Amino acid sequence: MSAVASSKRRGPRAPDGLEPVFGVHALEGLLQRGVPLSELWVQQGTGKRLQALVDQAVEAGARVKPQPRETLDRLTRGAAHQGVVAFCPPLTAESEASLMLRLNAWSADEPPLLLVLDGVTDVHNFGACLRSAEAAGAHGVLVAKDKAAPLNATVRKVACGAAETIPVYQVTNLARALAALKDAGVWITGTAGESRESVYDVDLTSPTALIMGAEGKGMRRLTRNACDYLACLPMAGQVSSLNVSVATGICLFEALRQRQLAS
């Protein structure tokens, strides 16, 4: 097989050391936050629809390359790229040590609100959780190194810019990290459908880490054992549970509501 045929079979690839980010909202988020862009691939024939976005990217230093739709489809594996793909440095998670340094720097006037994702492996759910966490004013998201969704292009697209804003802390041992949070004065609230206490009755105004478990399995045993409180979302309909990203949004905005009332 020739080198050209082999390249076509593999499909288009991102420039070395860079990651594709696709979708209009994701690209707008990159530009608003000053993330350096190397290249911008724009679908041929889009006309004026994306021109303002392209102009901003050029002003930010990106090289624009028109591409046929098939090339963008293959690069994004059929995802809804909306005619635009940017290439920028990949996201990197922060360390547990940086989290503890940040905890020590918080003042009493701004008690930390942290989201902990225990075993959430779906990138769409991960991106949606990051978006809700950023919108609700959370100070960071904790994930384990293993059995967790990666910080990839799909997460960035779903998060609509939040992935570039809210810190994601990656820890080797989640139970040990939760113990360190408790030693630092953070109260741990886990969500569990069988709990008799509603999340609306739990005090979320103090330094809080809110744990959301994986869909179907919920929190792992060691994670559950680390919780100071277990809380549920009251369900009035026939369904017994919600998508993890939906439940995350409800819980985080309840924490925001309580904090705004207390301020």
CORHU-V425756 format. One record per backbone hydrogen bond with DSSP energy under -0.5 kcal/mol. CO is the residue of the C=O (numbers start at 1). NH is the residue of the N-H. E is the energy in kcal/mol with one decimal. If there is no record, write none. Layout:
[[CO NH E] [CO NH E]]
This chain:
[[2 6 -2.2] [3 7 -2.1] [4 8 -2.1] [5 9 -2.0] [6 10 -1.9] [7 11 -1.7] [15 18 -2.2] [17 90 -0.5] [19 88 -2.0] [21 86 -3.1] [23 27 -2.2] [24 28 -2.6] [25 29 -2.2] [26 30 -1.9] [27 31 -2.4] [28 32 -2.5] [29 33 -1.6] [30 35 -2.3] [31 34 -1.0] [36 89 -0.5] [38 63 -2.2] [39 87 -2.4] [40 42 -0.6] [40 65 -2.9] [41 85 -2.5] [42 67 -2.7] [43 46 -1.2] [46 49 -1.5] [48 51 -0.9] [48 52 -0.5] [50 54 -2.6] [51 55 -2.8] [52 56 -1.8] [53 57 -2.1] [54 58 -2.5] [55 59 -2.3] [56 60 -1.5] [57 62 -2.5] [58 61 -1.6] [62 64 -0.5] [63 40 -2.9] [65 42 -1.5] [67 44 -2.6] [68 71 -0.9] [68 72 -1.4] [69 73 -2.8] [70 74 -2.2] [71 75 -2.2] [72 76 -2.4] [73 78 -2.8] [74 77 -0.6] [76 79 -1.3] [79 81 -1.7] [81 23 -1.1] [81 84 -1.4] [83 43 -2.7] [84 23 -1.5] [85 41 -3.4] [86 21 -2.9] [87 38 -3.0] [87 39 -0.7] [88 19 -3.1] [94 170 -2.9] [95 99 -1.4] [96 100 -2.0] [97 101 -2.0] [98 102 -2.0] [99 103 -2.4] [100 104 -1.9] [101 105 -0.7] [102 105 -0.8] [102 106 -0.8] [103 106 -0.9] [107 110 -1.4] [112 208 -2.7] [113 139 -3.0] [113 140 -0.7] [114 210 -3.2] [115 142 -3.2] [116 118 -0.6] [116 212 -3.0] [117 119 -0.9] [117 144 -0.5] [118 214 -1.0] [119 121 -0.8] [120 149 -2.1] [122 126 -2.4] [123 127 -2.5] [124 128 -2.2] [125 129 -2.4] [126 130 -2.2] [127 131 -2.1] [128 132 -2.2] [129 133 -2.6] [130 134 -2.4] [131 135 -2.2] [132 136 -2.1] [133 138 -2.7] [134 137 -1.1] [140 115 -2.4] [141 169 -3.4] [142 117 -2.6] [143 171 -2.5] [150 152 -1.5] [152 156 -2.0] [153 157 -2.2] [154 158 -2.6] [155 159 -2.5] [156 160 -0.8] [156 161 -0.9] [157 160 -0.7] [159 162 -1.7] [161 164 -0.9] [162 165 -1.2] [162 166 -2.5] [167 141 -2.2] [167 169 -0.5] [168 94 -3.2] [168 170 -0.6] [169 143 -2.5] [169 171 -0.5] [171 145 -1.9] [173 177 -2.1] [174 178 -2.3] [175 179 -1.9] [176 180 -1.9] [177 181 -2.0] [178 182 -2.3] [179 183 -2.1] [180 184 -1.2] [181 186 -2.5] [182 185 -1.7] [187 189 -0.6] [187 209 -2.6] [188 190 -0.5] [188 228 -2.4] [188 229 -1.9] [189 211 -2.9] [190 231 -2.6] [192 195 -1.6] [196 198 -0.5] [197 232 -2.2] [198 201 -1.7] [199 202 -0.8] [202 204 -0.7] [207 187 -3.2] [208 114 -2.8] [209 189 -2.8] [209 211 -0.6] [210 116 -3.2] [211 191 -1.4] [212 118 -2.7] [214 218 -3.1] [215 217 -1.2] [218 214 -1.3] [220 224 -2.7] [221 225 -2.4] [222 226 -0.9] [223 226 -0.7] [224 227 -1.5] [229 190 -2.8] [231 192 -2.7] [232 199 -2.5] [232 234 -0.6] [234 236 -0.5] [243 247 -2.7] [244 248 -2.2] [245 249 -1.9] [246 250 -2.0] [247 251 -2.3] [248 252 -2.6] [249 253 -2.1] [250 254 -1.4] [251 255 -1.9] [252 256 -2.2] [253 257 -2.2] [254 258 -2.5] [255 259 -2.2] [256 260 -2.3] [257 261 -2.1] [258 262 -1.8] [259 263 -1.1]]
